[in-house]
Structures are given as C-alpha cells and as structure tokens.
Amino acid sequence: MIDSSKSEMDELEKTLRDLYLLAIAEQIVTERQQRGEYKSLIDIKQRTGLPFTTYHHIA
C-alpha cells in the first residue's frame, strides 16, 4: 500500500511539473506570436514577466 501511494504521488508530481512547463511555454509562444521573435533571454523576461528561474526548465 505504501509503495502504491508513493508511486501515485510521484506520478502526480510529474503531471504537475508537466502542466507548469506547459503554462510557461504557452506564455512564451503567445507573446512571440503577438509581438514577434525574441532577441535575447532578457527580451523574453521583459516581455513575458517570467522570472529567469523558469527558463532553465524549458531550455
């Protein structure tokens, strides 16, 4: 029973992480579609408002 619960929690954590990454990617893509290509990482930060710490997950 405990192994099953840990496995379920691991799967839930993976699903939540995937949803988080998807939301970040969608925000970056939407901004790019509206205002054109990004010129730098700083440009992404300024235009999306996302903190730098979110980028290492998608790079």
C-alpha positions, 0 to 999 in steps of 0.5 A: 500500500505504501509503495502504491501511494508513493508511486501515485504521488510521484506520478502526480508530481510529474503531471504537475511539473508537466502542466507548469512547463506547459503554462510557461511555454504557452506564455512564451509562444503567445507573446512571440506570436503577438509581438514577434521573435525574441532577441535575447533571454532578457527580451523574453523576461521583459516581455513575458514577466517570467522570472529567469528561474523558469527558463532553465526548465524549458531550455 
